């Protein structure tokens, strides 16, 4: 009778996880990444200590710096951090624009390890917009940015707004501002006519009121030089208007 032999069954011992090289490799990776994470976001080496501001004239440096310091502090897992890498410049720019309408351009740079550089450009007044007794500076973009100002030799604008206006608001389009400045400059320099103020009636009508009290009606959508040529022709005939000269239509100038 033939005997059948079976190989004895052996229980394989489980290898300890502490002897598993992949376990230790994972631990090492976590330690490395954790150390880098801590170094970048929590170590004193990259915490913002200095804020340098350039280009401000009317806006107080202290006000800008206080706003930035308030906004750069972030929280990661409930722990505060002022890491230079966490500074959200887009959010800070938006807040500066809201709080300081005088600021037109905002540019941030990081200067490692712990300095933030802010370069701003403030708005420059090119005209004054008056609503009732309150007058505002207007920049070339048509944005008002300072109230209760004096006229200071700038052309005065008025509009038919029946609402309260806010600083930082665009009250007139850039193209219209450019046209008004062109008209005022050419009337003053070429025709020796001083403009007291300009009434913005619509996109197709500007009423320039002279110091003598009569008005000139322009269409800013049409050729300004041609309208001025018609005005010059009328004045050369020594035909001074009592009320207005309307230059908006065709080849004719209507005088009243």
RAURQUI-V222734 format. One record per residue. N is the residue number from 1. RES is the residue in one letter. BURIAL is 1 if it has 24 or more other ideal C-beta (glycine too) atoms within 12 Angstrom, else 0. Layout:
n: (N:N)
res: (RES:RES)
burial: (BURIAL:BURIAL)
//
This chain:
n: (1:2:3:4:5:6:7:8:9:10:11:12:13:14:15:16:17:18:19:20:21:22:23:24:25:26:27:28:29:30:31:32:33:34:35:36:37:38:39:40:41:42:43:44:45:46:47:48:49:50:51:52:53:54:55:56:57:58:59:60:61:62:63:64:65:66:67:68:69:70:71:72:73:74:75:76:77:78:79:80:81:82:83:84:85:86:87:88:89:90:91:92:93:94:95:96:97:98:99:100:101:102:103:104:105:106:107:108:109:110:111:112:113:114:115:116:117:118:119:120:121:122:123:124:125:126:127:128:129:130:131:132:133:134:135:136:137:138:139:140:141:142:143:144:145:146:147:148:149:150:151:152:153:154:155:156:157:158:159:160:161:162:163:164:165:166:167:168:169:170:171:172:173:174:175:176:177:178:179:180:181:182:183:184:185:186:187:188:189:190:191:192:193:194:195:196:197:198:199:200:201:202:203:204:205:206:207:208:209:210:211:212:213:214:215:216:217:218:219:220:221:222:223:224:225:226:227:228:229:230:231:232:233:234:235:236:237:238:239:240:241:242:243:244:245:246:247:248:249:250:251:252:253:254:255:256)
res: (X:X:X:X:X:X:X:X:X:X:X:X:X:X:X:X:X:X:X:X:X:X:X:X:X:X:X:X:X:X:X:X:X:X:X:X:X:X:X:X:X:X:X:X:X:X:X:X:X:X:X:X:X:X:X:X:X:X:X:X:X:X:X:X:X:X:X:X:X:X:X:X:X:X:X:X:X:X:X:X:X:X:X:X:X:X:X:X:X:X:X:X:X:X:X:X:X:X:X:X:X:X:X:X:X:X:X:X:X:X:X:X:X:X:X:X:X:X:X:X:X:X:X:X:X:X:X:X:X:X:X:X:X:X:X:X:X:X:X:X:X:X:X:X:X:X:X:X:X:X:X:X:X:X:X:X:X:X:X:X:X:X:X:X:X:X:X:X:X:X:X:X:X:X:X:X:X:X:X:X:X:X:X:X:X:X:X:X:X:X:X:X:X:X:X:X:X:X:X:X:X:X:X:X:X:X:X:X:X:X:X:X:X:X:X:X:X:X:X:X:X:X:X:X:X:X:X:X:X:X:X:X:X:X:X:X:X:X:X:X:X:X:X:X:X:X:X:X:X:X:X:X:X:X:X:X)
burial: (0:0:0:0:0:0:0:0:0:0:0:0:0:0:0:0:0:0:0:0:0:0:0:0:0:0:0:0:0:0:0:0:0:0:0:0:0:0:0:0:1:1:0:0:0:1:1:1:0:0:1:0:1:0:0:1:0:0:1:0:0:0:0:1:1:0:1:1:0:0:1:1:0:1:0:0:0:0:0:0:1:1:1:1:1:1:1:0:1:0:0:1:1:0:0:1:1:0:0:1:1:1:1:1:0:1:0:1:0:0:0:0:0:0:0:1:1:1:0:1:0:1:1:0:1:1:1:1:1:1:1:0:0:0:1:1:1:1:1:1:1:1:1:1:1:1:1:0:1:0:0:0:0:1:1:1:1:1:1:0:0:0:0:0:1:0:1:1:1:1:1:1:0:0:0:1:1:0:1:1:1:1:1:1:0:1:1:0:0:0:1:0:1:0:1:1:1:1:1:1:0:0:0:0:1:1:1:1:1:1:0:0:0:1:1:1:1:1:1:1:0:0:0:1:0:0:1:1:0:1:1:0:0:1:1:0:0:0:0:0:1:0:0:1:1:1:1:1:0:0:0:0:1:0:1:0)
//
